[in-house]
Amino acid sequence: MIDLPNCPKCHSEYTYEDGSLFVCPECAHEWTLEIETDKREDIKIIRDANGNVLTDGDSVTVIKDLKVKGTSSVLKIGTKAKNIRLVDGDHDIDCKIDGFGEMKLKSEFVKKV
């Protein structure tokens, strides 16, 4: 029998594997083994909408129209941001976009170029 890891959230031993995910039936927490090992090393991995790992200096493209907070302008699909910086917080990416200036973006709304 395969030795499955305990739930990292509630520490239940009754976890099961569902494809590439581990699931806890007691608290409904889902996780992958990759995320668990990354947390142990205190390394935060930021991924784009397609699951590609992002690093400082990458170029990304916006995958949906995004309203710019505090203005009436919109970032259109396909807007490119070059030389991104990864940061902690609710917005993962700091970048400069031509015509808009400094922006903070969430990694779930961009894809790596």
Summary of the structure (lengths in Angstrom):
residues: 113
radius of gyration: 17.9
end to end distance: 42.3
largest distance: 58.0
contacts: 269
relative contact order: 0.17
helix: 10%
strand: 33%
